[in-house]
Amino acid sequence: DAPPAGDALSGPQESFFATLRERAANYARLQAEGDEYGLMFHLRSELMRQQLGNRGYAREGSKWLREHSTAREAIAHYQAHVCE
């Protein structure tokens, strides 16, 4: 879930993809450890973000996130995995 190689990203934009990768790694760790409470809270946070149209990922109200199709697709792919 990374931006295409040809996309030039600013610091905050690259930070978004790094955060998404960290969240995915944390989710995988919680699964491996069988941490039911951790998974429950992780799922809850993703369901709430999904319900709000993923605005929870753009805490600064970034217009970029709404316009960047790769970011929206990365979020959708990640949430489909977590919320399945």
Contacts in CASP RR format, 6 or more apart in sequence:
PFRMAT RR
TARGET T0000
AUTHOR 0000-0000-0000
METHOD contacts of the structure
MODEL  1
DAPPAGDALSGPQESFFATLRERAANYARLQAEGDEYGLMFHLRSELMRQ
QLGNRGYAREGSKWLREHSTAREAIAHYQAHVCE
1 17 0 8 1.000
1 20 0 8 1.000
1 21 0 8 1.000
1 24 0 8 1.000
1 74 0 8 1.000
1 77 0 8 1.000
1 78 0 8 1.000
2 17 0 8 1.000
2 21 0 8 1.000
2 74 0 8 1.000
3 9 0 8 1.000
3 13 0 8 1.000
3 17 0 8 1.000
3 70 0 8 1.000
3 71 0 8 1.000
3 74 0 8 1.000
4 70 0 8 1.000
7 70 0 8 1.000
9 17 0 8 1.000
12 60 0 8 1.000
12 62 0 8 1.000
12 64 0 8 1.000
13 64 0 8 1.000
13 68 0 8 1.000
13 71 0 8 1.000
16 57 0 8 1.000
16 62 0 8 1.000
16 65 0 8 1.000
16 71 0 8 1.000
17 71 0 8 1.000
17 74 0 8 1.000
19 57 0 8 1.000
20 57 0 8 1.000
20 74 0 8 1.000
20 75 0 8 1.000
20 78 0 8 1.000
23 78 0 8 1.000
24 78 0 8 1.000
24 81 0 8 1.000
26 42 0 8 1.000
27 39 0 8 1.000
27 42 0 8 1.000
27 81 0 8 1.000
27 82 0 8 1.000
30 38 0 8 1.000
30 39 0 8 1.000
30 42 0 8 1.000
31 39 0 8 1.000
42 82 0 8 1.000
43 82 0 8 1.000
43 83 0 8 1.000
46 78 0 8 1.000
46 79 0 8 1.000
46 82 0 8 1.000
46 83 0 8 1.000
47 83 0 8 1.000
49 55 0 8 1.000
49 56 0 8 1.000
49 57 0 8 1.000
49 75 0 8 1.000
49 79 0 8 1.000
50 79 0 8 1.000
50 83 0 8 1.000
54 65 0 8 1.000
54 72 0 8 1.000
54 75 0 8 1.000
54 79 0 8 1.000
55 61 0 8 1.000
57 65 0 8 1.000
57 71 0 8 1.000
57 75 0 8 1.000
58 64 0 8 1.000
58 65 0 8 1.000
58 66 0 8 1.000
64 71 0 8 1.000
65 71 0 8 1.000
65 72 0 8 1.000
66 72 0 8 1.000
END
